[in-house]
Amino acid sequence: MFVAGAVVLFGCATPPATQRQEGVSDGQAQRSPKTLRMAFIREPVDGVVLFSGSGDILRQFNWIFHTGLTTFDAQGNLLARIARKVPSVEDGDWKVQPDGGMEVTWKLQPNVRWHDGTPMTAEDFVFGIEVARDPRLSLPHTGGVDLVKEVLAPDSETLVVRWSATYYGANQGTPAEMPALPRHLVGDLYRQGDPNLFTNSTFWTREWVGLGPYRMGVWEVGSHTEALAFDDYFLGRPKIDRLIIRYITDTNAIVANLLSGDVDEVNVGTLKPDDLAPVKNAWQASGGGTVVETMTDVVAARLSYRDPAAPWVQDKRVRHALVHGIDRQALTDTFTPVDGVRPPDIFASTDDPVYRLADQRGIPRFPYDVAQAERLMGEAGWRRGADGIFQNASGQRFNIEVRVVANAPVNVRRGEALVDQWKQSGFGSEIYPIPTQSRDRQELKANAPGVFVMPDTMTPDLFDLFRSSQVATVQNRWNGRNLLGYVNPEFDRRYDEYNNTLEVAKRQSAHADLLRWMADEMVYLPLYYDVGSTTTAFRKGIRGPGRVPAVQVITTWNIHEWEMG
């Protein structure tokens, strides 16, 4: 059985975090304020919210210093935050218009305040969404924000968002993608019309004023950021008074600080299971803390479709044979050594309702079977040559390059493992590691002639990897999410059907059918489930951090509820 999250618990006491008085109000100092020390491998030098970047580690800041309309809990359930409820088609506050657009009405909590004490209003969301969708600003424009055509505030507690097209995530509002921003502080600066002046304002860093459970304290660039519990947080004052977020760019140093007790907690996006091995071993012996590893990714070999003459582009049987020639269970056992985990057949975890629905309807499966690979290749016109490698009737030798980014040893190891397995199964193959410092790294990924191997998180926007409108080209500087040029009108049609379905049950059905179709077409080659850096480690006495869902890889989503002894 697939285990979505592995939790390692070790039970003895360790010394509590050092208690310090600075940065805490007099009232809190009287009751022995609690300080939690975190380690982050990257520093959000461009801003803690909106301009913080898209990496998992930097997004943890969004939930510490800000709050959105909604959030996902540990099980992936969508919860209201600043919104009083999650809009739905069934309740009538999410409406599809005759022209294909939508109107979503949000009712807001009445008691939300900015960190400077100013009451938040719906107009702050109108302003924030305007900023988030501004094409002049270097922002990711994710979460469907580019589909928003109008935002209104009929009153201080009502927000109306009108969309130009149907979008399944219109009832989701994260603090990074659909944010409120304090008009009273940065509205005039924005109206000056200078994107550089606005982007480079110190407001986004050390002068940040948000709606989150923690307000900005002292920020020592290159060293640490202090976060202070916000007394007027609308969900209740955080139980931990103060956070010290230390910036440590070396994973070995982070591990050493965990082991020495100088760091109490490390969030998702920082350490991989191999990094944490010494911590797990030490804590198992001493009872020092908890490690949570959540399998949110699928490592896949993405096939290149840029050359129409490539054998796997011309014939689906070749794609099927390529998968039959991989011992994916051996890869799973090597790179994800958790008991009971089987290789993936689709981009979904086995505890996902969509997976169960697809399984009931029948998921095409391609187990390791070299004989079946040979039969399929024979049908497609390929036979093994004297050297054991497939060749066609004209003597052309089959070859498929495995391309990886050499920024982590594990990337090269899994690329080499795939090459070795394919060679044993009759497929000529070699590895091409993209140097970490390559200036044209994105172009080298996009122009991989065989497969590009990397992990992908199991979220609905993963379908962008295969949409024809997302193809990476020289014109978009190879930044399209569809890196390897897959274009199929049937996929686009099925994706549009899925994307335009809003009712939960019907949407899950369309999702399951799309995954089944992709598995039969073998659009990509799923290799094994992976934890990646979806790990959290925290010392004994800390309660609150836990597993995270693939749809929101954020440890800090509930940080106002965390406790420490």
Order of alpha helices (4+ residues) and beta strands (2+ residues): beta-alpha-beta-alpha-beta-beta-beta-beta-alpha-beta-beta-alpha-alpha-beta-beta-beta-alpha-beta-alpha-beta-beta-alpha-alpha-alpha-alpha-alpha-beta-beta-beta-alpha-beta-alpha-beta-alpha-alpha-beta-beta-beta-beta
